[in-house]
Amino acid sequence: MARGASRDLNPSLPQSVIEREYEKDPASAAAEYGAQFRTDVEGFVTVETVERCVGDYVERAPLFEHVYYGFVDPSGGSADSFTLAISHGEGTSTIVDAVREVRPPFSPESVVADFAALLKSYRVRQVCGDRYAGEFPRELFRRHGIGYVLAQKAKSDLYRDLLPLLNSGRVVLPRNDRLVSQVVGLERRTTRAGKDSIDHAPGAHDDLINSVAGAADIVMRRDPDEDLPAWYRYLIPPGCCDPVERRRMAEAEAVKIRAQRAFRESAPPGVPPDEWAIAAQNVLNGSAPCTLEFPAEEESYSDPYAIRGY
C-alpha cells in the first residue's frame, strides 16, 4: 500500500484546492490530502482560534438596520441548560449578538417567557431549534407569539459548518467564558466507517455552543431577499450585478420595508397608520417635523425614537 500526500501522488491537483480545504478544516484536510492517519478522538479547534473570534462586548443591543435570527437548545429543566443565541449578518460575517443560558433546575415555562421577551426585543418572531421533547417547546413558544421551526441539521453538522467560520474569523462571538470553554471542549470522533462525529466530551456540556452554531448557520443560509416583496426580486434579479452589491441593495431595501412596517404597527390610537409612518420617517430623515395632532394622553408618541424602544 502506497502512502503519500495528494500532491506527491497527483501533481496535477491544484495547490489552491488543498490550501482552501486546510483553511476550512485542518484535521480533515490533513487526512484527506496530507497522508496523516486519523486518531479516534481529536480536538475540534484551538483556544487561540476561538479567542481571535471573541468580540469586545458581552451583548449587543438590537439595531433597527439589522435583521436578527434566533436559535434555541431546549431542556426540560432537570439535567441540561436551556440556551438561546441571537445573531445577524454583516456582509459575509456572522455576528452573535446575545446568548442566554439558564442552568437547571428551572421551570421551562418561565424560561420560555423570558426568552420570548428577549426575542421580541430583537424583532424575532420565529425561532429555530432541535426536535427535543417533540411538541413541548414548540407549544410553549407559540403561547408567547413566537413560532418554532425544526433545525434542518444535526448538531454535529452545525459544529462542522461552524469550523470554517472560526478558522477564517468570519464569526464574532460575545465575551462568555463558558461559551469559549464549550467550543474548545468539543471533540471530533472518527467511526470505523471513517465518518466524523463532533460532540462534547463525556461528562461535559455543549448547550451554549449548540445554540450559537445554530444561530450562525441560519445567518449563513439566509436569503437576502426573504424580507422583500416579489416585485423587488424582479427589480433586481439574480445575475444583474455583482452578488455582493445585490445583497447590499436587497438588505438596504429590506431595512426600509421593515421600518415602514414597524412605524405603521406603532401608530397611536386614532392616528391612521400610513400617515404616522410617513410623519415618523420624515422626522428621522430630518426633512420635516411631525405635524400630526395627538390626544393629550398620547403625546409621548411624538418622538419616533421612543416607539422603537431604543
NORWO-V170177 format. One record per helix or strand of 2 or more residues. SS is the DSSP state (~ for helix, > for strand). FROM is the first residue (numbers start at 0). LEN is the number of residues. If there is no record, write none. Layout:
# NORWO-V170177
ss->SS from->FROM len->LEN
ss->SS from->FROM len->LEN
This chain:
# NORWO-V170177
ss->~ from->5 len->4
ss->~ from->14 len->10
ss->~ from->25 len->8
ss->> from->40 len->3
ss->~ from->46 len->6
ss->> from->68 len->5
ss->> from->81 len->9
ss->> from->92 len->10
ss->~ from->107 len->14
ss->> from->125 len->4
ss->~ from->135 len->8
ss->> from->146 len->4
ss->~ from->154 len->14
ss->> from->170 len->3
ss->~ from->176 len->8
ss->> from->185 len->5
ss->> from->195 len->5
ss->~ from->206 len->15
ss->~ from->229 len->6
ss->~ from->242 len->23
ss->~ from->272 len->13
ss->~ from->295 len->7
ss->~ from->303 len->5
